[in-house]
Amino acid sequence: VSLGMESGFGSDFGSGGGGGGKLDPGLIMEQVKVQIAVANAQELLQRMTDKCFRKCIGKPGGALDNSEQKCIAMCMDRYMDSWNTVSRAYNSRLQRERANM
């Protein structure tokens, strides 16, 4: 999976934001968090595309017929609903575990 992170990420480190060449750890962490979020979104989209294509497209051609379009739409809706449910449960568990520390 190509994340496209190489282009702007390295140049931000070199600039130092005009602070005499010193790196701001907070800014670096924010940049890393954004890059991770982008990578996660790209991976989610790729996995959903792969799974729904395999499920719905029997014979690839130049266009999708009506049933393929409906299948893709339903598959993507179910995939996103499932992902959101798992994500909420995971975040809830993390919060409970942090509260118990």
Beta strands, then each sheet from edge to edge (+ up, - down):
end
